[in-house]
Amino acid sequence: MFGNHQIFVILGLLCVSKFTDAILCYGCATSDEDDPCLVNWKGLKKNRIKTTEDNELQPNVKNCTGDRPYCVIEETETRGSLVAFIRDCSDGKTFSVPVPNFRTIIPDNQTECGYNGGYLSCIRLCAGEFCNGPSTAAGVTPNTVTLLLLFQACFLYKMLIE
């Protein structure tokens, strides 16, 4: 049926994506607590899956390249009211608010907060695909499932020919 080299070529082609030199992040901003950027997790997740499957950017999905290789969530509030909520790409150094401790933030998906002029701002910086939003169970994507099925098929094929 398939030789070993043909299987590796097929696997290689499945892994090729127009986004290979970039990280994909959610991108949206709001000051409204009922905005889809904050509350429409199913919509964001649907756009992520469609981007991954179709290899085409969907609404609220950004291709982060070059000097902005991280995903970020920035949230600013005052007196318990939302002022700004941002999902975006980041260079890891420049943020929408000038809080001194944000100059040393690392992309470990941990939230860091600070005060500046009566505003509480929190930043979460991360370095994984779509790490600034909802994810599938255990980080499984359609491409992961495809690869697992191919490996299983290869294993079964090898067992059958031996």
PERA-V665856 format. One record per helix or strand. SS is the DSSP state (h for helix, s for strand). FROM is the first residue (numbers start at 1). TO is the last residue. If there is no record, write none. Layout:
SS/FROM/TO ; SS/FROM/TO
This chain:
h/4/15 ; s/23/26 ; s/28/30 ; h/36/39 ; h/41/54 ; s/61/64 ; s/70/78 ; s/81/90 ; h/100/104 ; s/111/116 ; s/119/126 ; h/137/139 ; h/142/161
